[in-house]
Amino acid sequence: MKVGMVAHHYPHPSHREEFVARVRQVAEVFRQAPGCLAADCWLSADGEAVVSTVQWESEEARAASLASLKATGVDVEFDEREVRPREIVPLVAC
């Protein structure tokens, strides 16, 4: 069963470009993982949020790609560069 994720990130305006680059880097790692069907970086229409979307062929593929992301050392930490907590919505295909 396909699974996915939509994550809204809220960087400080002074960190927006850096944050977009970070999300694009994460998406690239996900796209290279077996079972990842798509990974993209979006901006909300108001420019307030950086939105990441990912789709996997299964829960096992999701878990494996998250593990591979940790192994790459890509910066995914929540810190003072973000003005509010991330909103992450897991998805399951129907």
Contacts in CASP RR format, 6 or more apart in sequence:
PFRMAT RR
TARGET T0000
AUTHOR 0000-0000-0000
METHOD contacts of the structure
MODEL  1
MKVGMVAHHYPHPSHREEFVARVRQVAEVFRQAPGCLAADCWLSADGEAV
VSTVQWESEEARAASLASLKATGVDVEFDEREVRPREIVPLVAC
1 58 0 8 1.000
1 59 0 8 1.000
1 92 0 8 1.000
1 93 0 8 1.000
2 37 0 8 1.000
2 55 0 8 1.000
2 56 0 8 1.000
2 57 0 8 1.000
2 58 0 8 1.000
2 92 0 8 1.000
2 93 0 8 1.000
3 55 0 8 1.000
3 56 0 8 1.000
3 58 0 8 1.000
3 59 0 8 1.000
3 61 0 8 1.000
3 62 0 8 1.000
3 90 0 8 1.000
3 91 0 8 1.000
3 92 0 8 1.000
3 93 0 8 1.000
4 53 0 8 1.000
4 54 0 8 1.000
4 55 0 8 1.000
4 56 0 8 1.000
4 62 0 8 1.000
4 90 0 8 1.000
4 91 0 8 1.000
4 92 0 8 1.000
5 52 0 8 1.000
5 53 0 8 1.000
5 54 0 8 1.000
5 62 0 8 1.000
5 88 0 8 1.000
5 89 0 8 1.000
5 90 0 8 1.000
5 91 0 8 1.000
6 51 0 8 1.000
6 52 0 8 1.000
6 53 0 8 1.000
6 88 0 8 1.000
6 89 0 8 1.000
6 91 0 8 1.000
7 51 0 8 1.000
7 52 0 8 1.000
7 53 0 8 1.000
7 86 0 8 1.000
7 87 0 8 1.000
7 88 0 8 1.000
7 89 0 8 1.000
8 44 0 8 1.000
8 49 0 8 1.000
8 50 0 8 1.000
8 51 0 8 1.000
8 86 0 8 1.000
8 87 0 8 1.000
8 88 0 8 1.000
9 19 0 8 1.000
9 23 0 8 1.000
9 49 0 8 1.000
9 50 0 8 1.000
9 51 0 8 1.000
9 52 0 8 1.000
9 82 0 8 1.000
9 86 0 8 1.000
10 48 0 8 1.000
10 49 0 8 1.000
10 50 0 8 1.000
10 82 0 8 1.000
10 83 0 8 1.000
10 84 0 8 1.000
10 85 0 8 1.000
10 86 0 8 1.000
11 18 0 8 1.000
11 19 0 8 1.000
11 50 0 8 1.000
11 81 0 8 1.000
11 82 0 8 1.000
11 83 0 8 1.000
12 81 0 8 1.000
12 82 0 8 1.000
12 83 0 8 1.000
15 81 0 8 1.000
15 82 0 8 1.000
16 47 0 8 1.000
16 50 0 8 1.000
18 81 0 8 1.000
19 50 0 8 1.000
19 81 0 8 1.000
19 82 0 8 1.000
20 41 0 8 1.000
20 43 0 8 1.000
20 50 0 8 1.000
22 74 0 8 1.000
22 75 0 8 1.000
22 76 0 8 1.000
23 41 0 8 1.000
23 50 0 8 1.000
23 52 0 8 1.000
24 41 0 8 1.000
25 74 0 8 1.000
26 39 0 8 1.000
26 52 0 8 1.000
26 69 0 8 1.000
26 74 0 8 1.000
26 76 0 8 1.000
27 39 0 8 1.000
27 40 0 8 1.000
27 41 0 8 1.000
27 52 0 8 1.000
27 54 0 8 1.000
28 39 0 8 1.000
29 65 0 8 1.000
29 68 0 8 1.000
29 69 0 8 1.000
29 72 0 8 1.000
29 74 0 8 1.000
30 36 0 8 1.000
30 39 0 8 1.000
30 54 0 8 1.000
30 65 0 8 1.000
30 69 0 8 1.000
31 38 0 8 1.000
31 39 0 8 1.000
33 61 0 8 1.000
33 64 0 8 1.000
33 65 0 8 1.000
33 68 0 8 1.000
33 69 0 8 1.000
34 61 0 8 1.000
34 64 0 8 1.000
34 65 0 8 1.000
35 56 0 8 1.000
35 57 0 8 1.000
35 58 0 8 1.000
35 61 0 8 1.000
35 64 0 8 1.000
35 65 0 8 1.000
36 54 0 8 1.000
36 55 0 8 1.000
36 56 0 8 1.000
36 57 0 8 1.000
36 61 0 8 1.000
36 65 0 8 1.000
37 55 0 8 1.000
37 56 0 8 1.000
37 57 0 8 1.000
38 53 0 8 1.000
38 54 0 8 1.000
38 55 0 8 1.000
39 52 0 8 1.000
39 53 0 8 1.000
39 54 0 8 1.000
39 55 0 8 1.000
40 52 0 8 1.000
40 53 0 8 1.000
40 54 0 8 1.000
41 50 0 8 1.000
41 51 0 8 1.000
41 52 0 8 1.000
42 50 0 8 1.000
42 51 0 8 1.000
42 52 0 8 1.000
42 53 0 8 1.000
43 49 0 8 1.000
43 50 0 8 1.000
43 51 0 8 1.000
44 50 0 8 1.000
44 51 0 8 1.000
54 62 0 8 1.000
54 65 0 8 1.000
56 62 0 8 1.000
56 65 0 8 1.000
69 76 0 8 1.000
78 85 0 8 1.000
78 86 0 8 1.000
END
